[in-house]
Amino acid sequence: MKILLTAFDPFGGDVINPALEAVKLVPDQIRDIEVIKLEVPTVFVKSIAKVKEAIEKEQPDAVLCIGQAGGRYDLTPERVAINLDDARIKDNEGNQPIDQPIFEDGAPAYFATLPIKAMVQSIRNAGIPASVSNTAGTFVCNHLMYGVLYTLAHEYPWIRGGFMHVPFVPSQVVSRPNPAPCLGMKDIAVGIEAALTAIAEHEQDIVTAEGKNH
């Protein structure tokens, strides 16, 4: 199996992005999984184009995009991406779309086609906290997740895809006000590896309660 694993470069004033640094620590081969890594710019439109180009070149069996979600305590596979850009801050090239659709002809939302609940279970089994998230935000993370799922639905329906957020690492929260949750870089990498293993092992997701009340 071949999985395309992407991660964003630093943004928002941070000098590192734990998504990218943790992805670098993930092995290139995990049992029978070939991991193809790709750094993605935190830029609207360009991020989708770069991942689409890699999909065309590599023809992976699955795509997992990784992004930073400062303030979260755990690794969070995303359930859904919405067709909306509403940027609270500018991206790395100064773009700040507000209340704009990502694709005019796109569905209101696309659900991840990865086994997100199995991924959560696998990450927890590796000793790392994880939960299903029901919002990928409205910044470049949601933008890329939506763009990837749009691309797969229209051009590569046999390829599965999704997105997972990871927390800050300790060095990022030193000067941030409490509470400032974080995880170690190696722990995040272990969690990503566990998620990839679950993708390979589960063609269909498991049935387990991972919903939230609010």
ChimeraX attribute file (.defattr): number of C-alpha atoms within 10 A of each C-alpha:
attribute: neighborCount
match mode: 1-to-1
recipient: residues
	/A:1	13
	/A:2	17
	/A:3	25
	/A:4	22
	/A:5	23
	/A:6	23
	/A:7	28
	/A:8	25
	/A:9	20
	/A:10	20
	/A:11	17
	/A:12	11
	/A:13	7
	/A:14	10
	/A:15	10
	/A:16	16
	/A:17	22
	/A:18	32
	/A:19	29
	/A:20	23
	/A:21	19
	/A:22	23
	/A:23	27
	/A:24	15
	/A:25	15
	/A:26	20
	/A:27	16
	/A:28	14
	/A:29	11
	/A:30	15
	/A:31	10
	/A:32	10
	/A:33	17
	/A:34	16
	/A:35	22
	/A:36	17
	/A:37	20
	/A:38	18
	/A:39	20
	/A:40	22
	/A:41	21
	/A:42	24
	/A:43	23
	/A:44	24
	/A:45	15
	/A:46	13
	/A:47	21
	/A:48	23
	/A:49	16
	/A:50	16
	/A:51	24
	/A:52	17
	/A:53	11
	/A:54	18
	/A:55	21
	/A:56	11
	/A:57	9
	/A:58	13
	/A:59	15
	/A:60	22
	/A:61	19
	/A:62	22
	/A:63	30
	/A:64	24
	/A:65	26
	/A:66	29
	/A:67	28
	/A:68	23
	/A:69	21
	/A:70	17
	/A:71	15
	/A:72	16
	/A:73	17
	/A:74	23
	/A:75	29
	/A:76	27
	/A:77	30
	/A:78	24
	/A:79	21
	/A:80	21
	/A:81	28
	/A:82	22
	/A:83	23
	/A:84	21
	/A:85	22
	/A:86	17
	/A:87	18
	/A:88	11
	/A:89	13
	/A:90	17
	/A:91	18
	/A:92	16
	/A:93	10
	/A:94	10
	/A:95	13
	/A:96	19
	/A:97	19
	/A:98	13
	/A:99	12
	/A:100	13
	/A:101	17
	/A:102	22
	/A:103	15
	/A:104	9
	/A:105	9
	/A:106	16
	/A:107	13
	/A:108	14
	/A:109	14
	/A:110	20
	/A:111	17
	/A:112	21
	/A:113	22
	/A:114	28
	/A:115	24
	/A:116	28
	/A:117	24
	/A:118	23
	/A:119	31
	/A:120	24
	/A:121	22
	/A:122	22
	/A:123	28
	/A:124	18
	/A:125	13
	/A:126	15
	/A:127	13
	/A:128	20
	/A:129	18
	/A:130	22
	/A:131	21
	/A:132	22
	/A:133	18
	/A:134	16
	/A:135	14
	/A:136	25
	/A:137	18
	/A:138	19
	/A:139	22
	/A:140	25
	/A:141	27
	/A:142	24
	/A:143	26
	/A:144	31
	/A:145	31
	/A:146	31
	/A:147	25
	/A:148	28
	/A:149	26
	/A:150	25
	/A:151	20
	/A:152	20
	/A:153	16
	/A:154	10
	/A:155	11
	/A:156	16
	/A:157	13
	/A:158	11
	/A:159	19
	/A:160	22
	/A:161	28
	/A:162	26
	/A:163	30
	/A:164	26
	/A:165	26
	/A:166	29
	/A:167	26
	/A:168	26
	/A:169	24
	/A:170	14
	/A:171	14
	/A:172	18
	/A:173	16
	/A:174	10
	/A:175	8
	/A:176	10
	/A:177	7
	/A:178	9
	/A:179	8
	/A:180	18
	/A:181	17
	/A:182	20
	/A:183	20
	/A:184	15
	/A:185	21
	/A:186	15
	/A:187	18
	/A:188	28
	/A:189	23
	/A:190	21
	/A:191	28
	/A:192	28
	/A:193	23
	/A:194	23
	/A:195	28
	/A:196	25
	/A:197	19
	/A:198	22
	/A:199	27
	/A:200	19
	/A:201	13
	/A:202	14
	/A:203	12
	/A:204	13
	/A:205	16
	/A:206	13
	/A:207	9
	/A:208	9
	/A:209	8
	/A:210	12
	/A:211	10
	/A:212	9
	/A:213	3
	/A:214	4
